[in-house]
Amino acid sequence: MDVFTVGEHHRPEYSVSAPETVLAGMATRTSRIRLGSGVTVLSSDDPVRVFQRFATVDALSSGRAEVILGRGSFTESFPLFGYDLKDYDVLFEEKIEIFARLLDEKPVTWSGSVRAPLVDADVYPKTEGGLTTWVGVGGSPQSVVRTAKYGFPMMLAIIGGQPERFAPFIDLYERSAAEFGTKAWPVGMHSPGFIADTDDQAKEIFWPHYKVVRDRIGALRGWPPVRREDFEAETRHGSMYVGSPETVARRIARAVTSLGVGRFDLIFSSGAQPVSARLKAVELYGSKVLPMVREILADHARPGSAVA
């Protein structure tokens, strides 16, 4: 694998509320894999402290840290840390501006409405080669334009429906970057999935635990209970990559090719599947799925070839 990211959550379905601490531990046991957050909820955090924590992970990992900034699809962190949800948009807008300036690693002067002003604030530690920073986008055109405005790479959260429906957002990102005069980086995408030896085995392990979490979250958001037929449709044509290594590899390659993205992240934390099964899924992803994806994409790049 090239990258391993850890999400930030503050609710009972998830175990990690401080991804930087987990990533620091991972930095001591790895040597090549890039280590990042997926995502860091910048809106309910302080951008200076976020930069400091990830700059520290970057030092511990010899320059392998990266951060994906997001507004947060869950909102528990806002009241937990004393923020009002009515400020949801302005919190992210002002804090991402601060973070963009911090990445220059020079003294920052800033004033706004969501935190105390900064006056020639020199923030430590510095990094050796800069801190790789993405912005996670869930499908809001405003978020796409904002990401392009600051020249950040964009990570699309594609968690339902056919991946191809996100193609207009990639086009908007590239057009917006051209208008702002910033760089349009290769876009990334992340989607949920699970791998086992066979398609049926993967679905039977994944489905019951996924349904528990999906229905619990859906009840808070007014969604109807998820049906097995909906799940099956997502695993065949949508944005859920559940199955054997061969099945998952073909579907990932098809999504990567159809959207033209430069990176694909698979989300393993969609339910409390048994630890042994999840560890095997991660192993199969690295040892079988990814080599197959690379082989399919290489074949596709040859004249007259196509992704099956």
DRENGUMAR-928970 format. One line per field, with one value per residue (C-alpha): x, y, z. Coordinates in Angstrom, 2 decimals. Layout:
BEGIN
xx: c(X_...)
yy: c(Y_...)
zz: c(Z_...)
END
This chain:
BEGIN
xx: c(0.00_1.07_-1.00_-2.85_-5.26_-7.12_-10.39_-11.46_-14.75_-16.40_-19.20_-19.55_-19.32_-15.67_-12.61_-10.29_-10.88_-7.22_-5.81_-2.49_-1.71_-2.45_-0.42_2.52_2.46_2.26_5.23_7.42_6.42_6.56_9.18_7.57_3.79_2.47_0.40_-2.55_-5.93_-9.14_-10.41_-9.36_-12.42_-10.78_-13.98_-14.05_-10.29_-7.64_-5.67_-2.46_-2.64_-3.59_-0.52_1.71_0.45_0.85_4.23_5.27_4.00_5.89_9.10_8.49_7.84_10.72_8.42_5.58_2.69_-0.27_-3.57_-6.99_-8.99_-12.77_-15.85_-17.13_-19.98_-20.72_-21.37_-20.68_-17.36_-19.00_-20.89_-18.18_-15.58_-17.88_-18.79_-22.20_-23.46_-24.94_-21.31_-20.64_-19.66_-17.74_-15.72_-14.31_-13.90_-11.81_-9.84_-8.83_-7.57_-5.39_-4.14_-3.25_-1.08_0.53_1.71_4.15_5.83_6.46_5.07_1.30_-0.85_-4.59_-7.84_-11.39_-14.43_-13.81_-10.64_-8.17_-6.09_-2.55_0.13_3.43_2.84_5.73_4.49_6.68_7.82_8.77_8.77_11.68_9.80_6.35_3.16_1.07_-2.50_-5.72_-9.29_-12.05_-15.15_-18.50_-20.12_-20.77_-19.84_-18.87_-16.41_-14.92_-14.39_-12.92_-10.44_-9.32_-9.06_-6.40_-4.62_-5.17_-5.51_-9.11_-10.25_-13.80_-15.86_-17.88_-19.93_-23.03_-24.30_-22.34_-18.87_-19.31_-21.83_-18.90_-17.21_-18.75_-17.07_-13.67_-14.34_-15.42_-12.23_-10.04_-11.92_-11.88_-8.15_-7.57_-9.64_-7.87_-4.45_-3.77_-2.62_-5.20_-3.71_-4.71_-7.98_-8.37_-11.46_-12.36_-15.15_-16.13_-15.28_-14.33_-12.42_-12.61_-11.75_-15.08_-17.82_-20.39_-18.05_-17.17_-20.83_-21.93_-19.16_-19.64_-23.41_-24.82_-22.29_-22.58_-26.39_-26.18_-24.02_-25.83_-29.26_-28.06_-26.64_-29.59_-32.05_-30.31_-30.51_-34.02_-32.96_-35.00_-33.39_-30.96_-32.23_-30.19_-31.18_-29.82_-26.58_-26.33_-26.89_-24.13_-21.68_-22.47_-22.76_-22.32_-19.60_-19.23_-16.31_-17.19_-16.14_-13.24_-9.87_-10.65_-14.09_-12.89_-9.84_-11.94_-14.42_-11.72_-9.90_-13.15_-13.87_-10.34_-10.42_-13.89_-13.15_-9.49_-8.49_-4.92_-5.58_-8.09_-8.56_-10.64_-12.58_-12.44_-14.34_-17.96_-19.16_-17.68_-16.60_-14.53_-10.95_-9.51_-11.69_-10.81_-7.09_-7.39_-9.28_-6.43_-3.89_-5.81_-6.14_-2.40_-1.20_-3.77_-6.18_-3.68_-1.33_-4.38_-5.55_-2.13_-2.01_-5.49_-4.62_-1.36_-3.26_-5.81_-3.04_-1.88_-3.44_-6.60_-7.08_-10.02_-10.83_-13.22)
yy: c(0.00_3.57_5.39_4.55_7.13_7.28_9.15_11.43_10.58_11.35_8.77_5.14_3.49_4.54_4.04_6.90_10.47_11.56_10.36_12.14_10.07_6.84_8.00_8.83_5.26_3.95_6.11_4.09_0.76_1.68_3.03_3.66_4.06_7.61_8.30_10.66_11.63_10.87_13.41_15.95_18.03_21.43_23.35_22.21_22.30_25.00_25.24_26.17_23.08_20.88_22.06_21.54_18.01_16.90_18.60_16.52_13.31_14.37_14.58_11.22_9.57_11.22_13.26_10.78_12.67_14.16_15.66_15.66_18.63_18.41_20.16_16.97_14.74_14.09_17.04_15.67_17.50_20.94_20.96_18.79_21.50_24.48_25.47_26.47_24.59_27.82_28.83_25.61_27.40_30.35_28.11_26.12_29.10_31.09_28.16_26.81_30.29_30.21_26.71_27.65_30.48_28.24_25.89_28.58_28.09_31.79_34.26_34.65_37.70_37.07_38.29_36.99_36.06_32.47_32.76_35.27_37.12_36.09_38.76_37.69_34.25_31.91_28.36_25.42_22.79_23.43_20.56_19.52_19.33_20.83_19.20_17.42_18.72_17.61_18.82_16.23_17.09_15.36_16.74_20.43_22.66_25.43_23.06_22.14_25.78_26.58_23.72_25.00_28.56_27.57_25.22_22.10_18.57_17.34_14.04_13.10_11.15_8.85_6.68_5.97_5.79_5.36_6.95_8.51_11.00_12.82_13.57_17.11_17.93_16.98_19.16_22.03_21.64_21.82_24.79_26.66_26.10_27.53_30.61_31.14_30.46_27.65_24.10_21.39_18.32_14.75_14.14_11.35_9.39_7.28_4.74_1.93_-1.69_-5.08_-8.07_-11.80_-14.93_-14.95_-12.45_-14.26_-14.52_-10.82_-9.79_-12.08_-10.82_-7.16_-6.74_-7.32_-5.03_-2.40_-2.39_-1.74_1.35_2.58_2.35_3.97_6.92_6.96_7.26_10.49_11.88_10.78_8.02_4.82_1.53_0.22_-2.82_-5.81_-5.24_-1.68_-3.01_-5.62_-2.95_-0.80_-3.71_-4.34_-0.89_1.70_2.91_-0.03_-2.30_-5.56_-8.95_-11.18_-9.63_-10.10_-8.45_-5.51_-4.96_-4.83_-2.40_-0.10_-0.05_0.79_3.69_5.05_4.89_6.36_9.35_9.74_10.04_9.71_8.00_5.57_5.08_2.14_2.75_-0.31_1.17_0.76_-1.38_-3.47_-6.50_-9.07_-7.89_-11.06_-10.65_-6.97_-7.65_-10.29_-7.79_-5.29_-8.00_-9.09_-5.47_-4.90_-8.27_-9.08_-6.24_-3.45_-5.51_-6.55_-2.93_-1.82_-4.62_-3.78_-0.08_-0.90_-3.04_-0.28_2.18_0.03_0.82_-1.15_-2.20_-1.57_-2.09_-5.05)
zz: c(0.00_-0.58_2.06_5.29_6.69_10.00_10.47_13.31_15.01_18.35_18.48_19.67_16.24_15.85_18.03_17.02_18.17_17.96_14.63_15.04_18.15_16.29_13.30_15.56_16.82_13.28_12.33_14.69_13.06_9.37_6.99_3.58_3.78_3.90_7.03_7.05_8.41_6.62_7.60_10.22_11.19_10.86_11.63_15.27_15.82_15.91_12.64_14.43_16.65_13.70_11.82_14.85_15.48_11.87_11.56_14.57_12.92_9.80_11.81_13.53_10.16_8.26_6.03_5.45_7.09_5.26_6.35_4.68_5.95_6.10_7.44_9.03_7.85_11.54_13.83_17.33_17.55_17.32_20.66_22.21_21.65_22.15_18.58_17.28_14.22_12.85_12.22_10.23_7.02_8.41_10.74_7.87_5.54_8.01_9.38_5.99_5.14_8.25_7.47_3.91_5.24_7.85_5.10_3.93_7.33_7.69_10.28_9.85_10.50_10.35_11.86_11.61_13.66_14.80_16.86_18.29_15.68_14.77_14.61_13.06_14.58_13.80_14.30_15.26_14.49_10.91_8.42_6.27_2.98_3.60_4.84_2.20_2.56_0.85_1.25_1.59_-0.48_-0.24_-3.36_-2.65_-5.62_-3.18_-1.50_-4.86_-5.79_-2.38_-2.69_-6.09_-4.77_-2.25_-4.64_-2.54_-3.93_-3.69_-2.17_-3.18_-0.67_-2.93_-0.59_-2.65_-6.20_-9.38_-9.23_-12.67_-11.29_-9.63_-12.95_-13.08_-9.76_-11.15_-14.19_-11.90_-9.85_-12.93_-14.42_-11.09_-10.65_-14.12_-13.27_-9.92_-11.44_-8.97_-9.63_-10.38_-8.73_-9.62_-7.79_-5.23_-4.24_-1.24_-0.96_1.43_0.80_2.17_0.77_1.50_-0.46_-2.34_-3.18_-1.04_1.94_1.79_1.65_4.48_6.77_5.87_5.54_9.07_10.77_8.07_8.42_12.18_11.73_8.61_10.26_13.47_11.58_9.18_12.08_13.12_9.60_8.69_6.29_5.91_7.01_4.42_2.51_1.43_-2.20_-2.00_-0.59_-3.35_-6.00_-4.52_-4.60_-8.28_-9.80_-7.04_-4.72_-2.36_-3.22_-1.47_-2.81_-3.76_-4.67_-8.37_-8.13_-6.07_-8.28_-11.45_-9.94_-8.53_-11.86_-13.65_-11.26_-11.48_-15.27_-15.72_-13.48_-14.32_-10.65_-9.45_-6.13_-4.64_-0.87_0.39_3.64_5.92_8.89_7.74_10.62_13.44_11.42_13.37_13.79_12.24_9.15_8.84_9.15_6.43_4.27_4.64_3.83_0.71_-0.39_-0.25_-1.48_-4.18_-5.01_-5.58_-7.83_-9.89_-10.18_-11.36_-13.91_-15.25_-15.51_-17.29_-19.78_-20.24_-21.06_-23.99_-27.39_-28.08_-24.46_-22.14_-18.47_-18.18)
END
